[in-house]
Amino acid sequence: MRTLIKKGLPLVLIFIFSLSAQVHLQGSLQSMVYRWQPPDQESLTDFYQVLQFQLRSNALPGFSTRGYLRFAYRGPAPRWEDRFYHLYLQWQRTDRRLTLRLGRQFLYAGVWNGTFDALQVTWQSAGSLNLRFLLGSRAPFDRQWRWNASTEGMAYGVYLNWAGSSRLRITASILHQQKGRQLLHQLAGVGISGRLSRYLLYHTNLEYNIPGKSVQLFRHLMGYYREPWQVMVEWNHQKPRIREDSYFQIFQIRGFDQLRSSVGYRWHQWLFSLQYLRTWYDSDITNQWILGCSQQWGHVGIILQNGFGGQNLGVYGDVRYPLTSRFTLRAHSSYYNFQRHTVAIGEEATAYSLGLTYRHGPKLQLDADLQQSLNTYFRNDLRALLRLFYRFDI
């Protein structure tokens, strides 16, 4: 009973908030039925219900409640499970210069990366400065509705964003995570981005591991976009993010360096693209080429890979063809022939999917899909998905 009350409390608070006065509720509902068969088991039917919403009250100007929740009834021994991806109360001043968020929220700003149960304070200056403060704890990995400070400790951080013009934007951030007197995580980062000219863009990002006294991530990107050409070059150096109290700290952490380049050319409604990726793992190297062609009805591509990541030759295609104003036919197919780096045995993997989408106005959508895959481990893996999507605005 205590668990039921604790998990149902957020929904009760939402209901009470909605009764306070005239409210404006908008969002979407997704209901999904998924039929599949695990290896050496009977077929299973799983049910998923997703709710995404934003709730405002006329009696409480500036206040809103926002959430993204998923409920499921699934598994060999079916049982209900719930996940709260984000659910928070927000207050914003009428001039939008001060915003407070309290609750579960996904953050992606500088070195802030993940889901937190926290208080976030955002201040926007009259000019071009945006300043944020964070205090809380990382959310549980299973996204259950519980306070996780006993495991993840407390986290606090600062994020600064200054955008002087389209030519220059500077960000700086820090995140400190600590449990008692034990340091779990401490990162600092800085980013610079903008335009060198009308068609030439750049972005540089650096993250520094303070206790490890090492560069965690360095990424620099240059892009040239002028019809009909699209050209991009990116250099990326990155190490895994591992907490200071993790067992994996006893091992030597291997990062990677990667050079990624791409060229795209648009001809009428067709876009032709070629990507090349070269990845270094110390003295080991992986090369990958991706050739693609796309237009409004879908795309096709070829992938070729060799080196430390194994040998791989793949072909894939995706089609979305409107049969009528309401019905859209969807089809996907892929074939991969690959050989692992450590095993001199070739393997194959083939996958197909066929789907039909029905749209009734802007609010209602129904999807039906059949998926089949054949590979070394599953000779015939057939799955079915039925999904109903409804957008509401009350």
N, C-alpha and C positions, 0 to 999 in steps of 0.2 A: 504494500500500500504506500509506504514512504517513497519507493522508487517511482511509482505511478504519479504521485503528487508532484515530485521534483521534476519529472520530465514533462508533465502537463502544465506546470506553472507558466512557462512562456506563452502558451496559447491562451491561458486564462487571463493573463495580463493584457494580451491583445484584445480579447473579447471585452474586458472592462473598459479599455481605452475606446473601443468602438461605440460603447453605450454612453460615453460622456456627453456627446452632442452630435450634431450632424457631421458625418464623416465622409471622406473620399477614399475609397478603396480601389486600387488597381493592381493588376498583376496577371499571373497565368497559372493554370493547372495543367499538369501532364500526368496521364494515367497510362501505364505500360504493362503489357502482358508478354512475358518472354518464355518461350518453350525451347528447351535444350536438353542434352543428355550428357552427363559427365562420363568419363571412362569407366567401363565395367559397372555401370549403375543404370537404374531405371530412368526414364525421361522425367524431367522436372518442369514444373510451371511456376515461374516467379512473377510476383506482382509488385509494381513500383508506383508510388504516388509522390509527385513533386509539386510543391507549392512555392511560388515566388510572388511576393507582394510588397506593396508600399501603402501605408495607412496614415491618413492625415485627419485632423479634427479641426473644425472651424472654431471651437472653443479654446483651442490651444495653438495659437498661431506660432509658427516656427518649429513646432514639434512634429515629428514623423517617426513611424516604426517601419523598419524594413527587414525582410527575412527571405531566406532561401532554405527550405526544409525538404528532406526526402524521407519517406516512410516506405518500408519494404516488407513483404511477406514471402520468404524464400528459404531455400536450402533443402537438403534431404529430409530433415525433420523440421518442417516449416515452422517458423516463429516470426513474430513481428520485431522489426528493428527500426531505429530512427537515427537520422543524422541531421545535425544542425550546422549547415555550412556557413551561414551568417544570419544573425538575428540581433539587431541593435536598435537602440533609441537614439534619435538625433534631434538636436536643437540647433537652429541657425538664426542668427540675428537678421533683422529685416534688411540691413544693408549688405548681408552676406560676408561681412568681414570677420565674423567669429562663428565657428562651428564646433559643437561638442558631440561626440559619438561615444556611447557606452554600451558594451555588449560584445558579441562575437562578430568579428569583421575580418575580411581578407585584405591584406595590405601588400602592395607592390610599389615601393617607393625607395629608391636607393638600395641600402642594405636591408631594409624592411621587406621581407619576403616570406609570406606564410599567413596562417590564420591565427588570430590572437583574441583572447577574452580580455578586453582592455578598455581604458578610457583614452580617446584620442582628441586632442585639442588642436584646432587649426585656426590660424590667424592670417588673414589676407590684408596686406597693406593697401593703401589707396593707390600705390604705384604698382610695382612689379615683383614684390617680395611675398613669398608664401612660406610660413613657418608652422611646423607641426611638432607636437609633443605626444609621447606614447608612454603609458604606464599600465602594466598588466602581466599576463602570462600566455604562453603558447597554448592553443586549444589542443585537446586530446587528439591523438592520431585517428581514432575511430569516429571523431566528431560527435561523441556523445555530449549531452548537456550536463557537464559537471566542471567544477573548478579544478584545474590541473596543476596548481602551483607546487604541490607537494612533490611532483615528479619533474616538472619543467622549470621550477623556480620562478622568480619574478624577472620581468624584462622591462627596460625603459630605454627610450631613444629620442633622438632629435633629428628632424629632417628639414632642410632649407632648400628652397627653390627660387632662384632669381632669373627672371626672363627680361632682359633689357630690351631686346628687339628680336626679330626673326633671325638675325645673324649670330646671336650669342645667348645661350641659356646655360646657367651654372647650377648644379645641385651638390649638396653636401649632406651626409647622414652618418649617424652612429647608432649602434644597437648593442646594449649590454644586457646579458642574461646571467643571473646568479641565483644559486640555491643555498641559503644560509651564507656561509663564508666561502663556499666553493664556486669558483668561476666556471660557467658553462660555455659561454659564447661571448665574444666581443669583436665586432667588426666596425670598421670605418670606411666610408666610401666618398668618392667625388666623381662628378660627371660634367662633361662639357659637350654641348651640341649646338647646331645652328646651320647657317648657310654661308658658304663662301661666295656664292653667286646665285643667280636665279635658278640654275639647274643643278648646282653642286652642293650636296649636303654632307655633313660630317657628324660623327658621334664618337666620343671617347669616354670610357667608364673604367674606373679603378676601384678595387676593393682590397682592403688591407686587414690581415689577421693580426690584431694587436698583441695578444699573448704569444702567438707563434712567430711574431716578427718576420712575416713573409707576405708576399703579394698573393692574395686569394684569387683575384680575377683581374685581368686586363683585357679590354676589348676596344678595338678601334675600327670604325667603319667609315668608308667613303662611298657615296652614291651619286651617280649622274643620271638624271631623269629628264629627257627631252625627246618628245615624240619624233620618230617612232622608236627611239633607243632607250633602254634601261640597263645601266651598268653598275655593278656593285662589287666592292672588294672589302673583306673583313678579316682582321687578325684577332684571334681569340686565345688567351692563355687562362686556364682555369684549373683549380684544385677542388676536390670534394669538400663540402662543408661538414666537418666532423666536430662534435662538441668536445670540450676539454676533458670531460669525465668519461668519454667513450672508450670502450675496450679496444677499438680500432686505432687508438693513438699509439699503441705499442708497435704498430706496423709502419713501414715506410710508405708515406702517402705519395702516390704517383699521380701527378696532374697530366694535362695534355696541352699541346699547342696545335692550333688549327688555322689553316688559311682557306678561306672560302671566297670564291669569286663566281660571278654570274653575269651573263649577257642575255638581254631580251630584245626582241625586235617585233614590233606590231605591224602587220600587213592587213589592212582592212579590219575585219573582225577576228583575225587570227593572231595569236601571240606565240612566237617561237622562243624557246629559252634553252640555255645550256649552263649548267652549274658544274664547278669542279671543286672538290674538297680534298685537302691533303692534311692528314692528322698525324702528329708525332706523339708517341708514348715513349719517352726517353729515346732509345735507339731504334724502336719499332715504328713503322710507318704504314698508314692505310691510305689508299687512293680511292676516290669515288667520283664517277661522272654521272650526271643526270641530264638527260635530254627530254624536253617536254614540248607539247603543242596543245594549246587550249583555245577555246572560243566559248560563245554563250551557251552551247549545249553540253559542254563537258571538256575533258582533256585526256590525253594519252601520254605515256612516258616510258623511257627505258633507263634502267639503272645498271651500271657496271662498276664493280668493286674488286680490288685485289689488295694484298698485303696482310698486315697483322690482323685486320678485322675479318679475314677470310675471303674466299673467292665467291662472288655473287653476280649473277646475271638475272635481271628481273624486268618484266614487262607488265604494265598496269594500264587500266583505262577506266574512265568514269563518264557516264552519260546521264544527263538530265534533260529529257525532251518533253515539252508541253504538248499533250494530246489535244486538250481543249483549254478553255480559260480556267477550268477548275481541276482538271486531272493532269498530273505530271508523272511520266514514266521515268524510273531511276534504275540504272544498271551499273554494276561494277564487276571487274574481273582482274585478276592478277596471277602471274606465274613467276616463281623464283626457283632458280637452280643454283644451289650454294654448296660450298665446302668449307667447313670450319678450319681455322688456322692449325689446330692441334690434331685434327683427324682427317686422314686422306681418303674420305668416303664422301661421294657426292650425294646430296639430298635434294628433294623437290618439294615444293609447296604450291598448291593451286587453291584459289578462292574465288567464289562467285557470289553475287547477291543480285536480287531482283526485287524492286519495290514499286509501289504505286502511292502517290500522294493525292489526297482530295482536299481542296480548300473551299470553304463556304464563307466567303467574305473575309474580312481581315481578322476575325476572331476565332474561327474554328478550323482545325486542320486534323486530318486523319491519315496516318501512315501505316502501311502494311508491307512487311519485308520478309523475304526468304533468303537465308544465308547458308552456303555450303562450302566446306573446305576439305581438301585431301592433302595429307602430308605423311611423313614417316611414321608418326604416332597415331594418327586418326585417318583411317581409310575412307570414312564417310561420316562427316560431322555436319548434320543438317539442323538448322535452327530457324525459329520463326519469331517475329516481333510484331506486335500490334500496339500502336501508340495513338492516343487522343490528346490533342493540344487545344486548350481553350484560353483565350485572353479575355479578361473581364475588366470593366471600368464602371464602378458603382458610385 
